[in-house]
Amino acid sequence: QVQLVESGGGLVQPGGSLRLSCAASAGTFSSYGMGWFRQAPGKEREFVAAISWSGGNTYYADFVKGRFTISRDNAKNTVSLQMNSLKPEDTAVYYCADPASSYYRNLRLRGNYDYWGQGTQVTVSS
């Protein structure tokens, strides 16, 4: 059973930074890639960033380009999301996700992920 556990969320002022981490159970990291999504109250869960198994390819939603950076450490089975220049509209529950496939998946599509963490709350407010 794949388990994903996010951490690192919290309350931060606009312009501040947070680093989210996702710890994955052994075996998860054979997947094609890993992704981060977020869901604000009353809104659909949306793609934020994704990274390939090797870490050589990264993908970002337009609204986070230049502010967020996704990375992974396969030796530690972790995926991280460094979030800088945070804005109030970044407030949401952030989820990491695993497509549970070693074959090609479009990592931007929510429906291509089979396993999800429980989420971590990020609140950007003064």
Salt bridges, closest charged atoms under 4 A:
GLU44 OE1 - ARG110 NH1 3.32
GLU46 OE2 - ARG38 NE 2.80
ASP62 OD1 - LYS65 NZ 3.33
ASP90 OD1 - ARG38 NH1 2.86
ASP90 OD2 - ARG67 NH1 2.72
ASP114 OD2 - ARG105 NH1 3.82
